[in-house]
Amino acid sequence: MELSRVNQLSYEDFVSTFGNVVEKCPIVAAAVWARRPFGSVDALEDAISDFIDALPESGREGILRCHPDLAGRDLRVGTLTQESLKEQANVGLDALTSEEATSMARLNEDYKAHFGFPFVICARMNDKPNIFRQMRARMANERAAERERGIEEVKKICRLRLRDLVHADARVTL
């Protein structure tokens, strides 16, 4: 989609189109719609990042809680968003061995028990072995540091999802 078209979208169409660039958080798209027109895809991304950064800790944790467990129940029962399904499948999380699946389930549960929100990583910027390594390594983080790390991963996911929807070289004159 051209950026000029993005800037012309009605509120409803904007939220429908961009409502999942931050996983299951259409409120983010709803909040940034009023900041149109965007002069670039980067400006749209910045508006989303600014909104997330302005949230209190509870809101930021809420964004993390909207993310599914990697290779978790949502994948098994077919309730992942299209974006998450594609991202997880591209790194092989939809085809884990029995041993990998057991390990992933344990890591997901341990992580959530420790931090209170799911592990979030930009799968498109990693591979399966690194995702397992990161899940183990990040357990050593303090809760506040891990919340910030998770939010940075959300922003990476958002950036890539935006680029899937809007032409990256698109610019408009404001």
Buried (B, 14 or more C-beta within 10 A) or exposed (E): EEBEBBBEBEEEEBBEBBBBBBBBBBBBBBBBBEBBBBBBBEBBBBBBBEBBEEBEEEEBBBBBBBBBBBBBEBBEEEEBBEBBBBBBBEBBBBEBEEEBBEBBBEBBEBBBEBBEBBBBBBBBBBEBEBBBEBBEEBBEBEEEEBBBBBBEBBBBBBBBBBEEBBEEEBBBEE
